[in-house]
Amino acid sequence: MVKIDEQACIGCGACTDVCPQEILYLDDSVCKVSDNSKCQSCGDCKDACPMDAIEVS
């Protein structure tokens, strides 16, 4: 499961580029999760985020 800290997100898109399940997208320059049930908790998005705005569980 992915949780985005929308206050910390700068909308760079680094997380959306690396998500193998393609569940992350940008909406008004903030990352959003389209379907958390598809998340495999790989952590690629968390590793890619320069603002440490993503938690994966």
C-alpha positions in Angstrom: 0.0 0.0 0.0 1.3 3.5 -0.9 0.6 6.6 1.0 1.5 10.0 -0.4 2.3 13.0 1.7 0.7 15.5 -0.5 2.2 18.5 1.4 5.7 17.2 0.7 5.1 16.1 -2.9 6.5 18.5 -5.5 4.9 16.8 -8.5 8.2 15.8 -10.2 6.8 12.5 -11.5 9.8 10.4 -10.5 7.5 8.0 -8.7 5.1 7.6 -11.6 8.0 6.8 -14.0 9.2 3.9 -11.9 6.0 2.3 -10.7 5.8 -1.2 -12.3 2.0 -1.4 -11.6 1.4 2.0 -13.1 -0.9 3.0 -10.2 0.6 6.4 -9.6 -0.4 9.6 -11.5 0.0 13.3 -11.2 -3.1 15.4 -10.5 -2.6 19.2 -10.3 1.1 18.6 -9.7 0.6 16.2 -6.8 1.0 12.4 -6.9 -2.1 10.4 -6.4 -2.7 6.6 -6.2 -5.3 5.2 -8.6 -5.7 1.7 -7.2 -3.8 0.7 -4.0 -5.1 -2.9 -4.3 -2.6 -3.3 -7.2 0.4 -2.1 -5.2 3.0 -4.9 -4.7 4.9 -2.8 -2.0 8.1 -3.0 -4.1 9.2 0.4 -2.8 10.5 1.7 -6.2 8.3 4.8 -5.9 9.6 5.5 -2.4 13.2 5.1 -3.5 12.7 7.4 -6.5 11.0 10.2 -4.5 13.5 13.1 -3.9 11.2 14.6 -1.2 10.7 11.4 0.8 7.0 12.0 0.4 6.0 8.3 0.0 5.4 5.6 2.5 5.0 2.0 1.4 3.6 -0.8 3.6 
